């Protein structure tokens, strides 16, 4: 969440940031109205407390002088009841104010492109899309022909948008995990296998609640299956003071992820591009504010190194302000070329969330000038399913087999999938 002092003192800054995102300012307006009510109630409580203190002193004086203080005591009790009622109103108002604060997205960094989903700026293109001398197939055609993907039986067992991966694709998946862990470890990210079931406060702390609640699978007890290991990695240091000299702390979490894909009806329903269950290697960094720009570039460099080693043509785009998630102040995507769709599609992303998540998680470090909130950053090392798609489609052969990228062959144990 944002610094409450900033929102109170400089609402025009927040309003401008919301305008850059193309976001509704109603949460800010509601916050300011509730904040005004909070100030009124705070003043009323303080005035009555001061009156009670004065009255208490007067009662003590009257009693000491041997006078009758019964009427003053009755007035004191009435004043106490008023204070209690006002304190209850104040607590409810402060609770509502904090709820509204959680709905306001992060401030966008300078230099982020304006606009929405279609306004991302291409920063660079790496690699050349393959030129086939045959009609290329998409990943599902290839997977069905080689008996590597089974959507039909998965739908029978689990419903739509689930898949069985079989045979060589399983070997490919674990080869990708192994390669990805080696690359991100070289960049200083410590491998972690985190829990994928988290409490509600972890979802609020990372900024996925309340805005993205519709995408989350929840248990009857109110716990949540994560859509990314960003959540348990970020919450690992919730309510902690980190050693400032030890920053940055870098983690690489591998996990299965779950998303409802609410609102995606009719979009990318073919194959394994947009499914409810998938595996992902996620990078996460806790750092000092002055380190966050470097950490963002570091995470992006790891993503690009992996794509280049996998010989996948891609481009890097700077996401426009209106297409950023609530916690992100800036985000870069790496989009892979998919011959089956004849277009670039998002494969990985990396976001600088500045201190937005840290304030919600209460994750700080100590300085000579007092505690400061860390900055948090996250980035996809490998989105396994989508990377498998990119490999299958870009490395397909005329005979229907799929070449394994050279860097993966030692892990897969063969040169071709289905060959």
C-alpha positions in Angstrom: 0.0 0.0 0.0 1.0 3.6 -0.3 2.4 5.7 2.5 -0.6 7.0 4.3 1.1 10.3 5.1 1.6 10.8 1.3 -2.0 10.1 0.6 -3.2 12.4 3.3 -0.8 15.3 2.6 -0.5 15.1 -1.2 -3.7 13.5 -2.6 -3.0 15.4 -5.9 0.1 13.2 -6.4 -2.0 10.0 -6.0 -4.7 11.4 -8.2 -2.2 12.1 -11.0 -0.8 8.6 -10.6 -4.3 7.0 -10.9 -4.9 9.1 -14.0 -1.7 7.7 -15.5 -3.0 4.2 -14.9 -6.4 5.2 -16.3 -7.8 4.0 -12.9 -10.9 5.1 -11.1 -10.2 7.6 -8.4 -13.3 6.6 -6.3 -11.2 4.7 -3.8 -9.1 7.8 -3.2 -12.1 10.1 -2.9 -13.7 7.7 -0.5 -10.4 7.5 1.5 -10.2 11.3 1.7 -13.9 11.5 2.9 -13.3 8.8 5.6 -10.0 10.5 6.6 -11.9 13.8 7.1 -14.4 11.9 9.3 -11.5 10.3 11.2 -10.0 13.7 11.9 -13.4 15.0 13.2 -13.9 12.0 15.5 -10.3 12.2 16.7 -10.8 15.9 17.6 -14.1 15.1 19.4 -12.5 12.3 21.4 -9.5 14.4 22.4 -11.7 17.3 23.5 -13.9 15.1 25.6 -10.9 13.4 27.2 -9.5 16.8 28.1 -12.8 17.8 29.6 -12.9 14.5 31.6 -9.4 15.2 32.9 -10.4 18.7 34.0 -13.7 17.3 35.6 -11.7 14.6 37.4 -9.5 17.2 38.9 -12.5 19.3 39.9 -14.2 16.3 41.6 -11.1 15.6 43.5 -10.9 19.2 44.6 -14.6 19.3 45.7 -14.2 16.0 47.6 -11.1 17.3 49.4 -13.0 20.4 50.4 -15.8 18.2 51.8 -18.3 19.2 49.2 -20.9 17.2 47.3 -19.6 15.9 44.0 -22.5 13.6 43.0 -23.7 15.7 40.2 -20.2 16.1 38.7 -19.6 12.4 39.0 -22.9 11.7 37.1 -21.8 14.1 34.4 -18.4 12.4 34.3 -20.1 9.0 33.7 -22.1 10.5 30.9 -19.0 11.9 29.4 -17.3 8.5 29.7 -20.1 6.9 27.8 -19.8 9.5 25.0 -16.1 8.9 24.8 -16.6 5.1 24.5 -19.2 5.6 21.7 -16.9 8.0 19.8 -13.9 5.7 20.2 -15.9 2.8 18.7 -16.9 5.1 15.8 -13.2 6.1 15.4 -12.0 2.5 15.4 -14.6 1.6 12.7 -13.6 4.6 10.7 -9.9 3.8 10.9 -10.7 0.3 9.8 -12.6 1.5 6.8 -9.8 3.9 6.0 -7.3 1.1 5.9 -9.5 -1.0 3.7 -9.8 1.8 1.2 -6.0 2.4 1.3 -5.5 -1.3 0.2 -7.6 -0.6 -2.9 -5.3 2.2 -4.2 -2.6 0.9 -6.6 1.1 1.7 -6.5 2.5 5.0 -7.9 4.0 4.5 -11.4 7.7 5.2 -11.8 8.8 8.0 -14.1 9.5 6.8 -17.7 6.7 4.2 -17.7 4.8 4.5 -21.0 1.3 6.0 -20.9 -1.7 4.2 -22.2 -3.2 0.7 -21.8 -2.8 -2.9 -22.9 -1.9 -2.0 -26.5 0.5 0.7 -25.7 3.6 -1.3 -24.4 6.8 0.0 -25.9 9.1 -2.6 -27.6 12.6 -2.1 -26.2 14.5 -4.7 -28.3 14.0 -7.8 -30.4 16.4 -10.8 -30.0 16.6 -13.7 -32.4 14.8 -14.2 -35.7 11.5 -16.1 -36.0 12.1 -19.4 -37.8 11.4 -19.6 -41.5 9.9 -23.1 -42.2 9.8 -24.8 -45.6 6.6 -26.6 -44.4 3.4 -25.5 -42.8 4.2 -25.2 -39.0 1.8 -26.7 -36.4 0.9 -25.3 -33.1 1.9 -27.0 -29.9 -1.3 -28.9 -29.4 -1.2 -30.4 -32.9 2.4 -31.4 -32.2 1.6 -32.7 -28.8 -1.4 -34.8 -29.9 0.5 -36.3 -32.9 3.4 -37.4 -30.6 1.1 -38.4 -27.7 2.7 -35.8 -25.4 -0.4 -33.8 -24.4 -3.8 -35.1 -23.4 -6.4 -32.4 -22.8 -9.4 -34.7 -23.3 -8.7 -37.0 -20.4 -7.6 -34.1 -18.2 -11.0 -32.5 -18.8 -12.7 -35.7 -17.9 -10.8 -35.9 -14.6 -10.4 -32.2 -13.6 -12.5 -30.1 -16.0 -11.6 -27.7 -18.7 -8.2 -26.0 -18.9 -6.2 -28.9 -17.4 -3.7 -31.1 -19.1 -1.7 -34.3 -18.8 1.9 -33.8 -20.0 3.4 -37.2 -20.9 6.7 -38.8 -22.0 9.3 -36.5 -23.4 7.5 -33.4 -22.3 7.9 -34.4 -18.7 11.6 -34.9 -19.3 11.6 -31.4 -21.0 9.8 -29.8 -18.0 12.4 -31.1 -15.5 15.2 -30.2 -17.8 13.9 -26.6 -17.9 13.7 -26.5 -14.1 17.3 -27.7 -13.8 18.6 -25.2 -16.3 16.6 -22.3 -14.9 17.8 -23.0 -11.3 21.5 -23.0 -12.5 21.1 -19.7 -14.3 19.3 -17.9 -11.5 21.6 -19.3 -8.9 24.5 -17.8 -10.8 22.8 -14.5 -10.5 22.6 -14.9 -6.7 19.0 -16.2 -6.3 18.8 -18.9 -3.6 16.5 -21.8 -4.6 13.4 -22.3 -2.5 10.5 -24.7 -2.7 7.8 -22.7 -0.9 4.3 -23.7 0.4 1.6 -23.1 -2.2 -1.2 -22.9 0.4 -1.1 -19.5 2.2 -3.2 -17.6 4.6 -5.3 -14.6 3.5 -2.9 -12.1 5.0 -0.2 -13.2 2.6 -2.5 -12.4 -0.3 -3.3 -9.0 1.1 0.3 -8.4 1.9 1.5 -9.0 -1.7 -1.4 -6.9 -3.2 -3.3 -9.7 -4.8 -6.2 -9.1 -2.4 -8.7 -7.4 -2.7 -8.3 -6.7 -6.4 -7.5 -10.2 -7.8 -9.6 -12.3 -5.5 -11.7 -13.7 -8.4 -8.6 -15.4 -9.8 -7.8 -17.3 -6.6 -8.8 -20.8 -5.5 -9.8 -20.6 -1.8 -10.4 -23.4 0.7 -13.5 -23.6 2.9 -11.3 -22.4 5.8 -10.3 -19.2 3.8 -6.8 -20.3 2.9 -5.6 -19.8 -0.7 -3.8 -21.7 -3.4 -1.2 -19.3 -4.9 -1.1 -18.2 -8.5 2.6 -17.5 -8.2 5.3 -18.3 -5.6 5.8 -14.6 -5.4 3.3 -14.7 -2.6 5.0 -17.1 -0.2 8.4 -15.7 -1.1 7.3 -12.2 -0.2 5.4 -13.3 2.9 8.4 -15.3 4.2 9.8 -12.0 5.7 6.4 -10.6 6.7 6.6 -8.6 10.0 10.4 -8.8 10.1 13.3 -6.5 10.3 16.0 -7.5 7.8 19.7 -6.9 8.1 20.3 -3.9 6.0 23.9 -5.0 5.4 22.7 -8.3 4.0 20.4 -6.8 1.4 19.6 -7.6 -1.3 18.1 -11.0 -0.4 17.3 -13.0 -3.5 15.2 -16.1 -3.8 14.1 -18.4 -6.6 10.9 -20.2 -5.8 9.8 -23.2 -7.8 6.2 -24.2 -7.3 2.9 -25.4 -8.9 0.5 -22.5 -9.3 -3.2 -22.3 -9.6 -5.4 -19.6 -11.2 -9.2 -19.6 -11.9 -8.7 -17.5 -15.1 -11.9 -15.7 -14.3 -12.9 -13.4 -17.0 -10.9 -15.3 -19.6 -13.8 -17.1 -21.1 -13.1 -17.8 -24.8 -9.5 -16.6 -24.6 -6.6 -18.9 -25.3 -8.6 -22.0 -24.7 -6.6 -24.1 -27.1 -3.8 -26.3 -25.6 -1.8 -25.4 -22.5 -1.3 -21.7 -23.0 -3.8 -20.6 -20.4 -4.6 -23.3 -17.9 -5.7 -23.5 -14.3 -2.6 -25.4 -13.0 1.0 -24.8 -14.1 4.5 -24.8 -12.8 6.8 -21.8 -12.6 10.2 -20.7 -11.4 9.9 -17.3 -9.8 12.7 -14.8 -8.8 12.1 -12.5 -5.8 14.3 -9.8 -4.3 14.2 -7.8 -1.1 16.5 -4.7 -1.3 17.2 -1.2 -0.2 15.3 1.5 -2.2 18.5 2.6 -4.0 19.2 -1.0 -5.1 15.8 -1.6 -6.8 16.6 -0.3 -10.3 19.7 -2.6 -10.4 17.7 -5.5 -9.1 15.1 -5.0 -11.8 17.7 -5.1 -14.6 19.3 -8.2 -12.9 16.0 -10.1 -12.9 15.4 -9.1 -16.5 18.9 -10.2 -17.5 18.3 -13.7 -16.0 15.1 -14.0 -18.0 16.8 -13.0 -21.2 19.8 -15.3 -20.6 17.4 -18.3 -20.3 15.5 -17.4 -23.5 18.7 -17.0 -25.4 20.0 -20.4 -24.2 16.8 -22.0 -25.3 17.1 -20.4 -28.8 13.7 -18.8 -28.5 13.1 -15.6 -30.5 11.7 -12.9 -28.2 11.2 -9.2 -27.6 11.3 -7.1 -24.4 8.5 -4.7 -23.9 8.0 -1.9 -21.3 4.4 -2.3 -20.1 2.2 0.8 -20.2 0.9 2.3 -17.0 -2.7 1.3 -17.6 -1.8 -2.3 -17.9 0.2 -2.6 -14.7 -1.0 -4.7 -11.8 -1.8 -2.9 -8.6 1.5 -3.6 -6.8 3.8 -2.8 -9.8 5.4 0.6 -10.3 7.1 -0.7 -13.5 7.1 -4.0 -15.4 9.0 -5.5 -18.3 7.7 -8.5 -20.3 9.6 -10.9 -22.5 7.4 -12.0 -25.3 8.3 -15.2 -27.2 7.5 -15.6 -30.9 4.9 -18.4 -31.3 4.8 -19.8 -34.9 1.5 -21.5 -34.2 -0.1 -18.1 -33.6 2.2 -16.0 -35.8 2.6 -13.5 -33.0 4.6 -12.6 -29.9 3.0 -13.8 -26.6 4.0 -13.0 -23.0 6.4 -15.6 -21.6 8.0 -13.9 -18.6 7.6 -10.7 -16.8 9.5 -8.8 -14.0 8.1 -6.0 -11.8 9.5 -3.4 -9.5 6.9 -3.0 -6.7 9.0 -0.4 -4.8 7.8 -0.3 -1.1 4.1 -1.1 -1.9 4.2 -4.7 -0.8 6.7 -4.1 2.0 4.3 -1.6 3.7 1.5 -4.2 3.6 3.8 -6.9 4.8 5.5 -4.7 7.3 9.0 -5.7 6.1 11.7 -3.3 7.1 15.4 -2.8 7.8 17.1 -0.5 10.3 19.1 2.6 9.4 20.8 5.4 11.4 17.7 7.5 10.7 15.3 4.8 11.8 13.4 1.9 10.2 12.8 2.0 6.4 10.7 -0.3 4.3 12.5 -2.5 1.8 11.7 -2.6 -1.9 10.5 -5.8 -3.4 10.9 -7.1 -7.0 9.7 -10.2 -8.7 10.2 -11.9 -12.1 9.4 -15.1 -13.9 12.5 -17.3 -14.3 10.6 -19.8 -16.4 6.9 -20.2 -16.9 7.2 -23.9 -17.6 4.1 -24.5 -19.8 4.5 -21.5 -22.0 8.2 -22.1 -22.4 7.4 -25.7 -23.5 5.0 -24.2 -26.1 7.7 -21.9 -27.4 10.2 -24.7 -27.7 7.8 -27.0 -29.4 6.7 -24.5 -32.0 10.0 -22.8 -32.7 12.0 -26.1 -32.9 9.6 -28.3 -34.7 10.8 -30.3 -37.7 9.2 -31.3 -41.0 8.7 -34.9 -39.8 6.7 -33.7 -36.8 9.5 -34.2 -34.3 10.9 -31.4 -32.1 14.5 -30.6 -31.7 15.7 -30.2 -28.1 17.7 -26.9 -27.6 21.4 -27.7 -27.3 21.6 -26.5 -23.7 18.9 -28.9 -22.6 20.1 -32.0 -24.3 22.3 -33.1 -21.4 19.3 -33.0 -19.1 16.7 -34.5 -21.5 19.1 -37.2 -22.7 18.1 -37.0 -26.3 18.2 -34.6 -29.3 14.6 -34.8 -30.4 11.2 -35.1 -28.7 9.2 -37.8 -30.4 12.1 -38.7 -32.6 
